[in-house]
Amino acid sequence: MYLTVRDATKTYGTFTALDSVSIEIEKGEFVCLLGPSGCGKTTLLRLIAGLTELDGGEITLEGAPLSELPARKRGFGIVFQSYSLFPNMSVAENIGYGLKIRDVPAPEITARVNELLQLVKLPQMADKLPGQLSGGQQQRIALARAIAVDPRVLLLDEPLSALDAKVRATLRDEIRQVQRALEIPTLMVTHDQEEALALADKIICMNHGIVVQAGTPEDLYHRPATRFVAEFMGSSNLLSAEDIARHFPDLLATHPTDEKTYLACIRPEQIGLTPAKEGSATVRSISFLGNLQRLEVDSAAGPLLVETHGRVSCRMGESVDLRIALDACTWVLDDAGQPERSAA
């Protein structure tokens, strides 16, 4: 494994920011740390970067310990949400700064800067000052500066959260293209599940200073392990085993056999819906969202969210039948009420 964190612990007074957290990143892998504000994901990134000291555990890169190595000697590239460009330097000077302080010859710096400006699709901006650029352009320059020195790991701390939705989606795709082209191991902090699903090879979902679940985007969306992951990774319908037994008994066939409390997780797009004169549910609301329709229905099992592609020929207040396939149900551990920790 390329980068390994083992049992990382960090406390601030009586608050536990990280509680024995372990993660692994392979060479060339794009990993997203995902979770709500305060879950500990930025603390973990800062520990890896060397900007915060570990209280316990270890961090290794290709087997070599990093804990005693200062941030400047780790060889990592970091991009922050705030860009952190030097306002009095041109774009070219910002990108080449890391190379200049490493005494790289000027012709090589110029060539590298021009190469990176092409890579981030801003070849005409070399002589501009940061204040003359849009937010999206500034973030591209910050990314170019971080990768100019061929970092061993690229660390991204919510780099897109300050941008509007359209720019964020465009830049998200460009970051992924650059990362794939250069094959830099990348760790990105985000609280946006759509962003993580679109970018990551692996998602590490955190809450209250611990890792709740780690896996591919498909794993976390289609096979969440807990109620928290099911709810955080998009919309979901969560039903008790008792409700399933009364209203969808076929789905009980996949219920776990241990004594823990599980909920049935059914994604809205996995529920089929057809108009019926005396159906099992009633349409409460219909929202048109362009490529899909979102319907709230009242069923005997309680309110359910249904999403369909294409228009459904029913109206609010009308009766419908619901269909749920056996493989549409994932049983998740009900972790509601887990004691909260204060995480930085």
N, C-alpha and C positions, 0 to 999 in steps of 0.2 A: 504494500500500500504506500502511496506517495506521501500524503500528509495525514497524520493520525493525532487525534486528541483522545486522551484516556483519563477518565474520571476527573475532568476539570471542575474545580470548585472555586467559587468567588463569593465572598460575603462583604457587605458594607455595614459595619456595626452588627445589629441583630438581624439584618435582612439578608436572606440568601438569594443572590442573583443567579448563580448556577449551582446545581446540586449534582455532582458526580456525572457530568455530561461527557459522553464519548461519541465521536464521529470519525469517519474516514473519507478521504477524497482520493480518487485514483488520478493518475496522470492524464491530462486532457479532459477531465470530467468537469461539467458545469453543475454545481450544487447550489441549491437555494435553501437558506435558513428562513423558514416561514413561521409566522406566528403573530399574535396581536401585540400591540404596544405593551412594553413591560414584561415580555416573556423571557428575556435574557439573550436574544439573538445578537444584538449589537455588542453586548458585553463579551460574548463568545468570539465575535469577529475581532474585537480590540485585543483580546488575549492572544489570538493567533498572530495578529499584526505586531505584537510586542508593545502596544500602547498602554496596556494594563497588565499588572503582575498577577500571576496565578497564586491562589492561596493553597491549592492542592492539586494533584494530578500532574500530567505531563503532556507536552506537545512535541512531536518529532516530525522531521522532514527527511524522507528517505532513510529512516532509522536513526538520524542524528538528532539529539535533543536541542530544542530551541529556547527553552525557558530562561537560560542565562544569556542568551544572545540579544543585544539591543535591537530595536526596531530597524535602525538604519543599516544593520548588517545582515538582515534576514533576506534581503533581495526580493521583497514583495512589492507589488504595485497596488496602490490604494486609490479608489475614487469615492469621494464623499458626496452626499446629497447637495452640499453647498458649493460644489465645483472647486473652490479654493485656488483659483487661478491668481497669478500675480498681476494686479491691475495695471502696473506701470510697464509691463513687458509685453511685447508683441506676441501674437499667437505662436510664431516660430520660436521665439525665445522661451516661451512657456513649455512647449513640447521638448525643446532641446536642453532644458535646465538640468535634468538629471544626468544627461550625458556630459554637459560642460563641467559639472563639479567632479566628474570622474576622469577629467582631463582627456576626453576623447578629442582627436584632432578636428578642427573646424570643418574641413571638407566632408568628413564622415558624418558630423552632426547635421550639416545641411542636407546631405543625401538621405539620411534617416528621417529627418523632419518632412522632407518632400514626399517620401514614401508613405509616411503615416498620414499626411494630409490627404493623399489620394485614397488611402484605406478608409478614412472616416468621411470621405466625400466632401472635403472642404479645401480643395487645392488652391483656391483663389484667396484664401483668408490669411495667408502667412504674415502679412504686414499689419493686420488689424489689431486693435487693442481689445481685450475681453469685453470692455464696456460697450463696444460697437457690435457685439454679437447677441443673438437671441439666446434664451435659456437652453434650448436644444443644441445650438451650436457650441455654447460654452461647455456643455456636458460631453460633446464629442471631443473637444480639445482636451478636457480633463482625462478622458479615456486614452487619447493618443499619448499624452504625457506619461500616464501610468505604464503603458506598454512599451514606451521608447527604450527603456533599459533592459528589455527582455526579462521581465520578472519571472521568478520561479513559481509564484502564485499571484493571481489577480484577486484582490478583495474589493467588493463593491458594496457600499453601505447605503442602501435605498437610493440609488443614483437617479431614479426617474420620478420620485414622488413629488417633486416640485414642479413638474411639467404638466401641461394640459393633456387631456386624454388622447387626442390625435397624435400629438408629437411623441407622447410616451409610447404609443403602440409602434410608431415608425422607428424610434430609437431602440426600442426593445429588440426588434428584428435585426437591426444593424449591429447591436452588441453581440447577439448570438452569431451572426455571420463572421464578425471579427474574431470571436473566440474560437470558432470552428476552424477558421483559416490558420490561426496561429497555434492552435492546440494548447493554449495556456490553461492549466488547472485554475478554475475560477470558483470563488465562494461569494455568493450574493445574499445580502440581507434584504428581505422584503416582507411587508404585511399584506401584499396583494396576491390572492390565490390565483387569479387569472395570469398574472405575470409569472408566477412560479410554474404553473402548468405549461405555459408557452415556452419557457426558457430552459428549464432544468432537465438534466439527465437523471438527477436524484433530488428529491425534496426531503428536508429534515424539518419536521413539524414540531415546534416547541410550544410549551405552555408552563407557566409558573416555574421557570428555571430548569426544566427537565426536557428531554427528548421524548415526545409522546409516540411518534411513529416516523420511520424513515423508509423510503422506497422510491420507486419510479412514480412519475405523475399518475400513470394509470393505476398503480397499486393504491395510492392514497385516495384517488377519486372513486374507483370502483370497489375497493376492498378496504375501507377505513376500519381501523381496529377499535376505535372508541367513539363515543358520542361527540366528544370535542372535535375530533378530526372530521367526522361526518358533517358536522355543522359548519366548520371553518372552511372546508373544501367545497364550497358551493351550496346550493339549495338541497334540502333533503326532507323526506317525510319519515318521522321516527314514530314507530308504533310499539306498544308493549306486547309481550307474548300473549297476554290475556286477550287483547284486541285482535291480534292475529288469529288466535284460536277461535274466536267468535265469528269473525267476518271473512278471513282468508285462510282457512284451516290447512290448505295444501302447502302453504309456506312454512308450516311448522316442521316439515320434513328435514329442513336444514338447520334447525335450532341446535346450538351446542348442548352437550350433555352434562357439563359441569354445573355447579351450584351458583355460579355468579349470575348477576342480573344483566340480561342482554335486551337490546332493543332492535327491532327490525328497521333497517335503513333502506329506503326505496327512493331512488332519484326520480325527480318529476318527469323526466323524459322516458322513464321505464314503465310508466302507467299508460295503458291504452284506454281510449275513451270513445264511446259511440253513443249517439242520441238514442233514447228509448222511452216509450210512453210511461212505463212504470219501472224506471231504472233504479239502481242501488244508490244513486247520489244525485245531488242537485247543484247546478252551476251557480256559484255565488258571484263571481266576477270574471271578466275576460280582459286581458291586456294584450294589445298588439305590439310586438317588439321587433318588427321588421322580418327577420328570418324565422321567427317562431311566435306562437301564441302561448301565453301563460294564463292558466285558468285556476281559480280557487273553487273547489267543490266541497260541499257538505256531504259526508258519507256517514254511515252508521258507526264507523270506526273513528269519526272525528273529521275535522277539516284536512283536506289534502291539496297539495300543489301538483298540477299537471302541466307539462309543456309539450306542445305538438308543433311539428313543422308543417306549414301549410294551414289553410283555414279549416276550422271545424264548424260544421253546419248546426250550431246550437246557440242559444241565447241565454242571457242571465235569467235564472229562475226555472229553466227547463231541466227535465230529468235526463240522466245519462247512466249508462252502464260502464263499469270499470273493469279492466283486465290487467292482472299482474302476473307475469311469468315466474316460474319457480326460481330461475337463475337471476331474477331482478332483485331479489332480497339478500342483503348482507346483514348478518347479525353483529352488532357492535356492543362493546362493553359500556354499560352506563356509568360513566365517570363523573356525572354531575355531583356537585357537592365536595369534590376533591379540595382539600385545604389549599388556600391561595398563598403564594409567596410573593414578596415584593422583589421584582427583578428589574435591574437597570438596563 
